[in-house]
Structures are given as structure tokens and as C-alpha cells.
Amino acid sequence: MSGGKVLQAPRRIAKLNKVRMLILMAVVVLGFIFLTGRLIYLQLIKGEQLEQKALSSQLTDTTLEANRGTIYDANMNKLVSSATVWTIYLDPSNMTSDKMKDEERDTIAQDLSKILGIDKEDVIKASKQNNNYTKIATNVEYEAKQKVEAYRTQHNLLDCIGIDTSTKRYYSESKFASTVLGFCGSDNQGLEGLEAYYDSTLTGTPGRIVTAKTSKGNSMPNNYESVIEARDGYGLVLTLDEEIQYSLDKNVGEALENAAAKNAYGIVMEVKTGAILAMSNKPDFDSNSPWTLKNEKEKKALTKIKDPEKKAQTLSNCLAEQWRNKTITDTYEPGSVFKIVTAAAALEEGAVKESDTYTCTGSIQIQDRLYYCENHAGHGTQTFAEGLQHSCNPWFITAGQRLGLDKFYKYFEAFGLTERTGIDLPGEAAPTRGVTYHDKSAMGKVELASYSFGQSFQVTPIQMITAVSAVANSGKLMTPYCVKEVLDSKGNVVSATEPVVKRQVISKDTASQLCLMLEQVVTKGTGKNAYIAGYRVAGKTGTSEKLGTVKTGKKYVTSFVAFAPADDPKVAVLIAVDEPSKGYISGGTNAAPYVGNVISDCMDYYDIQPQYTDEEAANLQVIMPSVTGKSVSSAKNILSQKQLKYRIVGNGKKVLSQSPAAGRSVPKGGQVVLYTSDSGKSSVKVPDFTGMSISQANRTALAYGLNLEIKGNSLSGAAVSAYKQSAAAGSKVQMGTVVTVYFMSSPSANGVSKE
């Protein structure tokens, strides 16, 4: 028995060891499986993420911003450029609790908040991020950047506070063509205007700086740095001309103010190419601070809104309205300006001849609709050319009926009024069949009658001036455009815009005939306020009732479109005034004078020499001769030969100075002041010429010792009055100074034209 027990002990021990070995092997196998699984997880599943984390702790990858392309006007004047600014950032990995005390971090945050004008708590929050690059300020100007540079050097914080070079969009003229140029967001992305439309062209390719770091997270020397240079964006050379834009801006602004209107806008187009020389919207905004609301009335209304969400939404709507380029985004009823299209179609198809006559009784009945003429008493019997001069609605309704719906609609489409013009600007309104204009199948004689004189449909200003320019351009319809060249960063031309002829709408002969008829609108008809002595201006007035305003009180859009010279057109100008509320409401009053001013400036700018009629030549200005240094008797003789009057100040025998100065234009019969002593030059207070006739203004100017330069409507027989003067009433000027006074014809009573 005892021997058996002795034999069983080693067996139990062997069995126990075997179990232990199995357990150990199981543990080893399980451990191997776990480690293998963990290795697979780390390498295959989390490998890329862990690799990036490792690299981020060993490398710093900084983006180098590319400069956005420069924008120039047609003469290479710089309009928009990218100025250098700086981005300030923190490296939180070097500001952790084991590397920096909380008190030190708070002090840094406090100091940076003062230098940069940012919130201290935002800096503290940034310093606690789990990364090595957190921006705390962007678009930092040079002075603040220098202070940050000095601060981080002084306190040995080069590994905690970083400075990156960046760019900021800068608009040299602030409000200059702001609705055309647009603006960029904080990330330098184009948000409106040409900045948005050509964003991919203007935006360059960012570069990179990759820098190795030590085990402690500090930057290593430059030989451990890899740089990929940024590629700057392409530049744009616009068709906009700075000088013409200034003129248009000024005159659109005056049209808005003088009519106390809601909006005013204008376009200047080169008729032979479709190039946009100027484009203006008033009120406008500053492209350098586009998020600042400029409309004072809207700003006051915002202060009364208490609900934060409603206030934010209202502000957003107001800003969107402020940024709108209404010359392409908004539609309006063109009114009698559209009679140019009706006349072109009727003449081209032979439905009417220029010499055809029609007797206007003041109204015309088409089916159940009675249409009135601007002259309710009627114009009597007149030719078609005279009907255009007088903007006679019944005559044009008759012309439309003779033309017929099919032919009328053919030209309505051919002049581009059912399609976008294709201008290179964002947001061009799309004509919508059944909304902005009728489908031909939905039109009858009544609709045709309304269309014939420019009512019951809508177009954009860019559509209208493009259509009118086709008449000025021998019947060829062009595609309007704003960018003529794209340049690389070295100034080389990458691409150039070639003018595009869409189609021949009317014949050259019809276009030439209509141009001469439109010239008579300015010399004899409703467009007299756009008259410019020495230049042949062709144009058409328009006053249209805004659709849908009958119940709320009728509102109007007044406009004028013109081109010059009429026999060889160079430029076309359109100005429209939205909801004028002051004085006599008509295109001839609210828009024509300002179009005339712009055309006059264009003629001077392009050095197109005037061709005066005999009547105009009799009233020409005289170039002031130089008589300074001559004897008084000799000066008198020279001035008399020039048909100029003179006034002598002092008792000397020699002319020491003169006013006006030599080379200045003065009217025939004007007065020159000759100073013969050093006792001082005489000054006079400028009178208020507003409301005076030309003869009254001339007499007043002579009485004050001033010279009068007449601009605007000075046609003989026209009842005109002064509406603007170059020197403010009550200001003091030197005796003999030339004061420019602008004249126009306008009914004295308030009212609305039906032209």
C-alpha cells in the first residue's frame, strides 16, 4: 500500500507540471495574439493617424499665402492690390503646464491682448489647445507686428509666439467702382463683383515651409527647413477707365441727390467693342470696409430692432442690397428709351418711313385700352422723325401695330432682350419668359401696343445700353465685357479679350438713318438737356411707371441714353434714376443733363475736336491772352481785339498780373481784371445763379466782375435755367474768375412726364 502511494506522487507532479506548461503556453499564445493584434491595429488601422501625430511633434508645416492678383484700370492705374499684413499665432505645445506656469501664461495673454486689441480670454484659450499652431490675430498691421516682435524677443518667447506674413486686399480709391470691383472676405476669397467672378484667376497657389523640431519641440536651424514658394495670382487689366469712371460717379451722384431718388445708376460703353468704360451705382459703399452699412436711414432703423435674430437678418439684407450692382442685377421698365428698338425694327422692315405722317390727337384706342400721349392735347400731324423727337406714344403704338407681333418679337429677341448679355460680372439677371417679358403666344394687340413704347416688360440697364449701342455700332450687337487682359505676376499678357459680335440686328443703312433721327431728339426734342455745343449727340429720354405701384402710389424710373458723336459714335451713356421724388419727374430733367455732362467729359478726354455750327461759333469761348508785363495801353488794345472787356485796378502804367490767367477760356465779351499795383487782388462774393436764365446769369456775372462759362442746354429758343455752378454761392473768389454754370430746361411746376 505504502509503495503504491510513493509511486503516485511523481505522476501527480508530472501532471501538474503539464497543466502549468499548457497554461503558460496559452498565456504566451494569447499574449502573442494580443500583441500581433495590437501591432496590426497600430500599423494598419491607426498607422496613418499616429504617423501624422508623430510628424506634427517633429515638424512644423506653415502655409505661405500667395499674393492675390493686382487689378488695374484700362491705363494701368492700380485700383486693387494686396498689401502685406501679418498673422500672429501661438505654439501651445511650448506653453503646457510642465513648461510654463499659469501665471506666466496669463501675463503673456494680458500683454498680447493690449498690443493686438483682442480679448485676453481668447488668448488664454488658444494657449491651451492641443496643437502647435493656433492663430490669435489676422490682418495685423506693421506697427502692431513690430511690437509683437519686440515683445517675444525681449521675453525669450520665440518658440511660443509666432509671426506669419500674410496679405490683405487694399482698394486704392475706397468707393471707386465698388459695386463693380466687389471685395474679398477675411480669407482673401472674392465675395462680390469682379473679385468673385475672377476669383480663381486672381487667387494664387499657396506655398509651404516645413521645419524640423527638436525632441523638446524647439525649431531646428534653417538647414532642416524645406520651402515651397507660393505662386502669386494673375492680375486683371480692366476696360474701366479711371477718368471716365470719376465723371460717371460724380454725375450719377448728382442725379440721385437732385431728384431725391431711391437709387441711381449708370453705364458708359464703348459702342464698337462692348467694353465697359465706367459703371456706377449710387448709393455705393467702401470696398475697404464693405461690412459697414452706409445708408443712414437703414442704420437708424436697425437701432430700433430689439430682437437679435431679426436685427442680424435685417442687417444682412441691408448689406446685400448695398453691394448689389443694379446695372446688371435689377430689372426696370425702360419706357420711351425703348422706342429706339421699335423705330429700328419698323424702319428696317419698311413698316414706316422717316417721312411718314400721323396725326396725334392726344390718345389712341387699341381694343378696350385707351393710351394717352405725353401731350394730352395732341401733337397734331407729324412725321415719324418728329414723333421720335416728341416721344409721341400714339405714333409708336401705330408703328408697332403696322410692324405686327411676329416681326416686332423677332427684333425684341434679336436685340438681346430675352437673354443675358453675357457680361463678365456675377449676378446678371436672367430674363424670364412670363415674368420679365411675355411669351409671344401670350401677346395680342394690347400687349404689343404697350411694348411699342417701353411698358409692360422689364430689362436690365446693361441689356438696354447694349441694344442701343447696336444701333450706334452700324447694327452689330456686341457682348459687353469688363476685363480686357489677364497678366501674370511679371506683367506678361496671359490672355486678352477680343470683342465679340453676337449678330447683325439691323442694316448699316437703317442704323445710320436712326442715328441722325436720334440726334434731332437732342437738338429739337425731349433730349435738349443733353446738348453739347460743338458735338453731335444722339439720344432718347424715358419715363416709365414701375409695375405694381398703382395701389401703393405710382412710382417711376426716369432715364436717358445717348451716344456721340452721332455720325461716328465712340461712347454710349445710360443713366437711370429710380423713384425720383423732387421736382419735375422726367428722363429729360432727371437724367439727360448728367448724361450730357459725362459725354462732354468723354469728348474732351478722347480729344475729339468739336465741330461748331455758325450759331455756336458766334458764342465761342475766347482763350485768354497773356498781357502781364505789358503796358496798360498795349494790354487794352490786345483785349479789345479779342472782344474782351477790362477793369483796371491800381494807378500803375504796367500790368503786373491779370485775372483770368493766360490760357483760360473766357466768354466773348467777358471781363478781364488788370492789376497795375501790388496793393492786393480784389475778391468778390459769388452770387447764386440757380434759377437764372442765361442772359440773367451773364448780366449778374458782369456786375460782380466775374466771367461766366455756360454748359448744358444753351440752345436758342429753349427756356432754360441754371441748376448748378462750379463755385458755391457766397464763396469768395478773385475778381475775373471764370465760374461755370450749368443750364437745363425744366417745367417750373412739379409733375410727371409721359415721354
Secondary structure, DSSP 8 states (H G I E B T S, - for coil): -HHHHHHHHHHHHHHHHHHHHHHHHHHHHHHHHHHHHHHHIIIIISHHHHHHHHHHHHEEEEEE------EE-TT--EEEEEEEEEEEEE-GGGSSTTTS-HHHHHHHHHHHHHHHT--HHHHHHHHTSSSS-EEEEEEE-HHHHHHHHHHHHHTT-TTTEEEEEEEEEEETTTTTTHHHH-EE-TTS-EEEHHHHHTHHHH--B-EEEEEEB-TTS-B--GGGEEEE--B---EEEES--HHHHHHHHHHHHHHHHHTT-SEEEEEEEETTT-BEEEEEEES---TTSTTS---HHHHHHHHT---HHHHHHHHHHHHHHHH--HHHH--B--GGGGHHHHHHHHHHHTSS-TT-EEEE-SEEEETTEEEE-SSTT--EEEEHHHHHHHT-HHHHHHHHHHH-HHHHHHHHHHTTTTS----SSTT-----BTTTB--GGG--HHHHHHHHTT-S--B-HHHHHHHHHHHHTTTEEE--BSEEEEE-TTS-EEEE----EEEE-S-HHHHHHHHHHHHHHHHTSTTGGG--TTS--EEEEEEEE-TT-TTT---EEEEEEEEESTTS--EEEEEEEES--SSEE-HHHHTHHHHHHHHHHHHHHTT------HHHHHT-EEE----TTSBHHHHHHHHHHTT-EEEEESS-SB--EEES-TT-EEETT-EEEEE-SSS---EEE----TT--HHHHHHHHHHTT-EEEEEE---TT---EEEEESS-TT-EEETT-EEEEEEE---SS-EE---
